[in-house]
Amino acid sequence: MFSMLIVVALGLVGGFVPVPYVALGPGPTYDVLGDVDGAPVVMIDGQPSQPTAGQLRMTTVSLSDDMTLFGALGLWISGRYALAPREDYIKPGETKEQVQKENVKLFQDSQSSAEVAALRYVYPDRPVKVVAGQIVSGGAADKAQLHPGDHLRTVKDKRIGTAADVAAALTDTQPGNTVPIVVARPGQGDVTLQATLEASNDRKQGFLGLTAVERVDVPLKTTIQLKDVGGPSAGLIFALAIVDKLKAGEQNAGQQVAGTGEIDATGKVGAIGGIPFKMTAAKEAGASTFLVPADNCAEAKSRAPDGLRLIKVDTLAGAVTALEDMKAGRPVPGC
């Protein structure tokens, strides 16, 4: 009787009590050369898109939260999921809405970096400028009458050549300091504005309240439409899709290619997390080739599904070359 009570109690606990873990597993994949919900994932405005062939899939990791003990054990026993401490992915006190907002911001930033990297690759002779992106309503930049799209020429008398230069120019400032900002506007030339910096919870220096964005000076605009996806790790795939739509030649020759990797505005590819799950998702979606950031190669090689060819990449240019070499039957760098 006593043992039966223990079993019943364990059943109640296992079925209802949450555990401080999340489950990670293969997530959805998306062909960024194709359509989702009837609309192209990547669109080019201002220039005709070149024909593409095959598939180029971005990959994701699924994250399951609010699990009971039995639910967590079931996912773990399945062999498709791994358990990780919840606080590694959701900070104590952080709401799901805050996590989602942060991931959406990372996703948007990855799109911006992908666009700049791709346009730099396709148009290497075109100048790159830094413009004001999102501006905090009621913040220092807003009060100084900076507008989204303003070309940032100087901040605090320091020339702005990259997005990072804006933060660097404010390193030795304090809240309350007033700094001059020179912007260029169509039809107005250079305009000097005065911004009184504000305080921010996560920094000691003055806070301007804008996002600086690098833009390649070409008369076209790219748009990436994909809902309910977050994080920065699709940057490489987005950049390759933009290159494929701007450059003649159908770079993956009709093959089923997938991959992952962060990318910065210069085209450098960075490591990501969850690559075993992404490779599994890619293989199940029909991919035969997977692009792997160089720093993820050791893990990828040890966990790759059978029949999935791995190509090591560390730059956008290297990834484009690898796809062209694969198309021509030439050797490509593997993991």
N, C-alpha and C positions, 0 to 999 in steps of 0.2 A: 504493500500500500504506500509506504514511504517513498520507494523508488518511483512509483507511478506519479506521485505528487511532484517529484523532482523533474520527471520528464515533461509533465504538463507545464510546470513553471518555466522550464527551459524553452518549451514551445511558445509560451506566451511572450517571454523575453525576446526570443529570436525573431518572432513574427512582428513585433511592434516597436521594440526599442531601436532607435537609430544608432549608427556607428559613425565615428569621426573619420570616415574614409570616403574617397570618391573612387569610382571605377573608370579606368581608361580603356578604350577599345577602338577598333577601326570605325571611322566616321564616313560620311558621304563623300563621294568624289564628284567633280564637276568638269565637264569638257569646256574649257574656256574659249575654244575655237567655235563652239556651237551655241545653241540657244538653251535658255532655261525659262520655263513658263512662257514660251512663245516669243521671247526677245533675246537678241544676241547678248552674250555675257560681256564681250568687249566690243565697243563701237568707236569708230573713228569719224569725227566730224571735221570737214574742211578739206578732205582729200579722199579719193576713191580707195576702198580697201582692196588689197590684192587677194586673189583666190588662195584658199588654204585647203589642205587635205588631211585626212586622218583625224586623230584626236590628240589633244594636249590636256591632260587632266591634272587639276589641283587636287590635293588630298587633305583630309582632315582627320582629327582625332575626336571621338565622342567622349563626353564626360558625363557620368551618371552620379547624381548627388541624392541626398535624403534617402539613403538605403538603410534597411534593417539588417540585422546580423545574418538572417537567412538569405536575404536578397544579395548581400555582398558575397557570401560564401558561394551562392549559386553562380554568380558571374565569374568568380575566381576559378571555380571548378570547371567551368566551360572551356577554359584554356584560351579564350579570345580576349579576355580582359585582365588587367593588372590593377591591384589596389594600391592607392597612395594616400598619405595623410591629407585630410581635407584642407588643412592650413597651408599646404604647399600650393594650392590653387585658389583658395578662397580665404582671405585674411580674416582673423577673428573680428567679429563685429561688422564685417562687410556684407552688404545685401547682394542678392543675385542680380538686382537691377544695376548696382554699381559695378559688379564684375562684367556684366554684359556691356555696359557703357564703355568701360575701359577696353574691352576686347574689340568693340566696334571702332574705337579711336585707333587702336593698333592696326586694324584692318584697313582703315582709310589712309593711315600713314604709309602702309605698305603699297597701296595703290599709287599714291603720289610718288614714292621713291621708284616704283616700277616704271611709271610714265617717264620720269626724268632719265632714268638709266637707259630705257629703250630709245628715247628720242636722241640722247647723246650718242648712242651706238649708230643709229640710222643717219643722223645729221651731225657728224663729228665737228664740222666747221661752224656750226651755229653757236652764238653766244648763249651763256646761261645767266639768268638774272634771278634775284631773290625778291619775292613779292610777299605782301601781307596776305595771309590766308584767313583763318578764322580769327575774329576779334571778339574779345570778351565784352559783352554789353555792360556799359557803365565803367569799364576799366580805364587805365591810363591811356592806352592807344585810342580807345573810343572817344574819350574826352578831348584828346588832342586832334580829333577829326581825321585820323587815319582811316582809310577805306580798304576793304578787301580788293586785292589786285594792284594796290599801290606798289610801284617798284622801289624797294628800299635801297637807297644809294649810300647813305651814311647814317650811323647811329652814334651819338656822342662823338662826332667828328672822326669816326673810324669807318673806313671803307668796308662795305658789305659785299663779299664775293660768294659766300656760302651761307646756308641757313644757320650753321653753328656760329657764324661771326656775330649774329645779333646777340646771343646770350653772352658771348665773350666780351662784347663791347660794354656790357652792363655788369661785369664781374666786380668792379670796385665801387659800385654805386650802393646807395641806401634808399629805403623808402622815404619819400619826400623830396628827393633830388629831382631837379628839372633838367632834362637832357634834350638837345636839339636832334631832330630827325629830318633828314633830307629825303624826299620821295620824288619820283618822276611820274607825271600824269600826262596822258595823251592830251595834246592841245594846250598844256599849261607849262611844260618844261619842268624844271626843278622847283619844288615847293618846300620851304623850311617850316616845320611844325615843332612846337614845344610840348613835351610830354612830362608830366609830373608823376614819377614812379610811385607805385603803391606797394603795400606789404603782401607777402604770400606765406602760407603756412609751411611750405616745404623749401624755402630758401631765405637766405639772409639779405641778399642784394635786392635792389628795387625790382619790381615786377611790372613789365610793360603791358601784358595782357593781349598778346597776339601770337599766332603761330606763323613762323617764317617758313616759306615754301619756295623751293627752287623750281624754276621753269625754264625750259629750253625755248628760245625765241624762234618758234616756227608757227605758221598760221593754221594750226589745227588743234583739236581738242580730243582727248580720249575719255571715254566714260566706261566704267566697269559696274555692271548691275548684277548683284548677287545678294540675296537676303539671307538673314539668319546665319551668317558666317562671321567669325571673329578671329583675331590674332594676326600676327605679322608674317606667317610662314609661307604665304602664297605669292610673295613678291616676285620671286624668280619666274614662276609660271606665268604670271600676268605680264611681266616684261617680255618674255618670249612670245606670247600671243600678240602683243603690240608690234614687235619686230616682224613677226610672220605676216601680219596684216598690212604692213607698210613696205615690206621688201619682197620683190618678186622671187619666186622660186619654190614655194611650198616646202619649207625647211625640214619637216619630218617625213616627207615622201609618203604620206598616207598611212604611216604606222601608228600604233596605239602607244603613245608615250605619256607617262605620268611623272610626277616629281614633287619636290618641295624645296624650300630654302628661303630665308630672308634675303633681301637685297637692299643695298643703300643707293643713293643717288649717283654714285660713281660706277655702279655695276658690280660691286663686290658682293659675293654670295656668302651668307652667314649660316651657321649651324642652327638646327631647330630641335625640338623635343618630339618624342613619340614616333620616331621613324619606323619601328617595327610594325606599329598599327597602320601607318600610312602605306607601307609596302603591301601589307595584307589587303587593305582596301583597294589599292591599285590593281593587284593581281586579280582580285575577285571582280573588278570592273572590266577586265579584259586587257589590261596593259601588258605589253611584252618588254618594255624598257622603262627604267626608273632613273631620273636624274637625282643624284645625291650630293649635297654639299660636302666638300672635301673633308671637313672636320667631323662629319657623321659617318665616314666611310667604314671605319673599323666596326662600329656597331651594326651598320647596315649589312656588311659582308657576313657577319656571324648570324644574322637573323633573317636573311632574305628568303622569301618563298622560292621553291623550286621553279625554274623556268623564267625567272624575272632577271633580265639583264640590267646590271648596275653601271651607270656612267658617272664618273666623278667630275664635279664642276666647282670652280672657285670664283669665276667671274661670268657675267652675262656673255661677253665675247667668247669665252671658252665654251659655254653651253651652246651658243649658235654654231661655232665651229664643229663641236662634237656631233650635233645633229646633221650638219652638212656632210661630215665625214661618214657618218653612219649611212646616210642616203647614197653616198658614192661607193660604199663598200670598203672604205678605208678603216684602219684601226682607230679605235677611240679609247680614251683613258678609262679604265675600269677601277673599281675599288679593290 
